[in-house]
Amino acid sequence: MAPLLSLLTAVLVFSYGPGGSLGCDLSQDHIQVSKENIALLHQMQRIGSFRCRKDRKNFGLPREMVYGSHIQKAQAITVFHEMLQETFDIFSTEHSAAWNMTLLHGLLSGLYWQLEDLGTCLLPEMKEAESSLGMEDSTLAVKNYFQGIRLYLKEKQYSDCAWEIVRVEIKRAFSLSTKLIEWF
């Protein structure tokens, strides 16, 4: 029995490690955590979006985060990873302390888990592919999108309405990106 258990353990370690074939398969767990993050973003609503309609803004969601037919899996994973990192950075600032801390901690934990999980997909060959113009453009588009969100929050002095608009926008981006990841 012990040799069988050792063999099964070795198969699991090698299969899910960075070099394993399952390491880059976006598991149902990953999709489930994305859906849980979307649900947490929904629960984080503090004020009615209707009340903040004067503060609405079009942040220019990059096409790379929405349309899967135009990009390859490696590019989609890189874009999604960048989106997760940028979202984590926005919600882990001192300005985000006004959120319900239980929900915020749950969101940050889910984002961290996803970043770690996707990290196994950013293999050396994908990092090499990142240097191609299309991959760089996609990542830059996502960075610019989130830079616009950061500037908006700063302009609005991190008001409740500004955070509500950002929460809704990021929830929308997550919903669309999760559909993209499911497509792959």
C-alpha positions as CSV (number, residue, x, y, z in Angstrom):
1,M,0.0,0.0,0.0
2,A,2.8,2.4,0.9
3,P,4.5,2.2,-2.6
4,L,1.1,2.9,-4.3
5,L,0.6,5.9,-2.0
6,S,4.1,7.2,-2.8
7,L,3.5,6.7,-6.5
8,L,0.2,8.6,-6.4
9,T,1.8,11.4,-4.4
10,A,4.6,11.7,-7.0
11,V,2.1,11.8,-9.8
12,L,0.1,14.6,-8.2
13,V,3.2,16.6,-7.3
14,F,4.6,16.4,-10.9
15,S,1.2,16.9,-12.5
16,Y,0.4,20.1,-10.7
17,G,3.9,21.6,-10.4
18,P,5.2,24.2,-12.7
19,G,6.6,21.7,-15.2
20,G,3.6,19.3,-15.1
21,S,1.0,19.1,-17.8
22,L,-1.8,19.9,-15.5
23,G,0.0,23.0,-14.1
24,C,-1.4,25.2,-16.8
25,D,-4.9,23.7,-17.0
26,L,-7.1,26.3,-15.5
27,S,-9.0,24.0,-13.1
28,Q,-12.6,24.3,-12.1
29,D,-11.2,25.5,-8.7
30,H,-9.7,28.5,-10.5
31,I,-13.0,29.3,-12.2
32,Q,-14.9,28.7,-8.9
33,V,-12.6,31.2,-7.1
34,S,-13.2,33.7,-9.9
35,K,-16.9,33.3,-9.4
36,E,-16.5,33.7,-5.6
37,N,-14.5,36.9,-6.1
38,I,-17.3,38.2,-8.3
39,A,-19.8,37.3,-5.6
40,L,-17.6,39.1,-3.0
41,L,-17.4,42.2,-5.2
42,H,-21.2,42.1,-5.4
43,Q,-21.6,41.8,-1.6
44,M,-19.1,44.7,-1.1
45,Q,-21.7,47.2,-2.3
46,R,-22.0,49.9,0.2
47,I,-24.2,52.4,-1.5
48,G,-26.6,52.2,-4.4
49,S,-25.0,52.6,-7.8
50,F,-28.0,54.7,-8.9
51,R,-26.9,57.3,-6.3
52,C,-23.5,57.5,-8.0
53,R,-24.7,57.8,-11.6
54,K,-23.2,61.3,-11.9
55,D,-19.8,59.8,-11.2
56,R,-20.0,57.1,-13.8
57,K,-17.0,56.8,-16.1
58,N,-16.1,54.7,-19.1
59,F,-12.7,53.3,-18.2
60,G,-12.2,51.7,-21.7
61,L,-12.1,48.0,-20.8
62,P,-9.4,46.5,-23.1
63,R,-10.7,44.1,-25.8
64,E,-8.0,41.6,-24.6
65,M,-10.0,41.1,-21.4
66,V,-13.2,40.4,-23.3
67,Y,-12.9,38.8,-26.6
68,G,-11.2,35.3,-26.6
69,S,-11.4,34.6,-30.3
70,H,-8.7,37.2,-31.0
71,I,-6.1,36.0,-28.6
72,Q,-4.2,32.9,-27.7
73,K,-4.3,31.1,-24.4
74,A,-0.9,32.3,-23.3
75,Q,-1.9,35.9,-24.0
76,A,-5.2,35.4,-22.2
77,I,-3.5,34.0,-19.1
78,T,-1.0,36.8,-19.1
79,V,-3.8,39.4,-19.4
80,F,-5.8,37.7,-16.7
81,H,-2.8,37.5,-14.4
82,E,-2.1,41.2,-14.9
83,M,-5.8,42.0,-14.2
84,L,-5.6,40.0,-10.9
85,Q,-2.4,41.7,-9.9
86,E,-3.7,45.2,-10.6
87,T,-7.0,44.4,-8.8
88,F,-5.1,43.1,-5.8
89,D,-3.0,46.2,-5.7
90,I,-6.0,48.6,-5.8
91,F,-7.9,46.8,-3.1
92,S,-4.8,46.4,-0.8
93,T,-4.1,50.1,-0.5
94,E,-4.7,52.1,2.7
95,H,-7.6,53.8,0.9
96,S,-9.6,50.6,0.7
97,A,-9.9,50.4,4.5
98,A,-13.5,51.6,4.3
99,W,-14.7,48.3,2.9
100,N,-16.1,45.5,5.1
101,M,-12.9,43.9,6.3
102,T,-14.2,40.4,6.2
103,L,-15.3,40.8,2.6
104,L,-12.1,42.6,1.6
105,H,-10.0,39.9,3.2
106,G,-11.9,37.2,1.4
107,L,-11.5,39.1,-1.9
108,L,-7.7,39.6,-1.4
109,S,-7.3,35.9,-0.3
110,G,-9.1,34.8,-3.5
111,L,-7.1,37.1,-5.7
112,Y,-3.8,35.9,-4.1
113,W,-4.8,32.3,-4.6
114,Q,-5.6,32.9,-8.2
115,L,-2.3,34.8,-8.7
116,E,-0.4,31.8,-7.3
117,D,-2.4,29.4,-9.3
118,L,-1.9,31.3,-12.6
119,G,1.8,31.7,-11.7
120,T,2.3,28.1,-12.7
121,C,1.0,28.9,-16.1
122,L,3.6,31.6,-16.7
123,L,6.2,29.2,-17.9
124,P,9.5,30.3,-19.4
125,E,8.1,29.8,-22.9
126,M,5.2,32.1,-22.1
127,K,7.5,34.7,-20.7
128,E,9.5,34.5,-23.9
129,A,6.2,34.9,-25.9
130,E,5.5,38.0,-23.7
131,S,8.2,39.9,-25.5
132,S,6.3,39.6,-28.8
133,L,4.5,42.8,-29.7
134,G,1.0,41.5,-29.3
135,M,1.6,40.2,-25.8
136,E,3.3,43.5,-24.7
137,D,0.4,45.5,-26.2
138,S,-2.2,43.4,-24.3
139,T,-0.4,43.7,-21.0
140,L,0.1,47.5,-21.5
141,A,-3.6,47.9,-22.4
142,V,-4.5,46.3,-19.1
143,K,-2.0,48.4,-17.1
144,N,-3.3,51.5,-18.7
145,Y,-6.9,50.5,-17.9
146,F,-6.0,50.1,-14.3
147,Q,-4.0,53.2,-14.2
148,G,-7.1,55.1,-15.4
149,I,-9.0,53.5,-12.5
150,R,-6.3,54.6,-10.0
151,L,-6.3,58.1,-11.4
152,Y,-10.1,58.2,-11.2
153,L,-10.1,57.2,-7.5
154,K,-7.4,59.8,-6.7
155,E,-9.3,62.6,-8.6
156,K,-12.5,61.7,-6.7
157,Q,-10.5,61.6,-3.4
158,Y,-11.4,58.0,-2.9
159,S,-15.0,58.9,-2.2
160,D,-17.7,56.3,-1.5
161,C,-19.2,56.9,-4.9
162,A,-15.8,56.6,-6.6
163,W,-15.2,53.3,-4.9
164,E,-18.7,52.1,-5.8
165,I,-18.1,52.9,-9.5
166,V,-14.7,51.1,-9.4
167,R,-16.2,48.1,-7.6
168,V,-18.9,47.8,-10.3
169,E,-16.3,48.2,-13.1
170,I,-13.9,45.6,-11.7
171,K,-16.8,43.2,-11.1
172,R,-17.8,43.7,-14.7
173,A,-14.2,43.1,-15.9
174,F,-14.0,40.0,-13.7
175,S,-17.2,38.6,-15.1
176,L,-16.1,39.1,-18.7
177,S,-12.6,37.8,-18.1
178,T,-13.9,34.7,-16.3
179,K,-16.0,33.9,-19.3
180,L,-12.8,34.3,-21.4
181,I,-10.9,31.9,-19.2
182,E,-13.8,29.5,-19.3
183,W,-13.7,29.7,-23.1
184,F,-10.1,28.4,-23.0
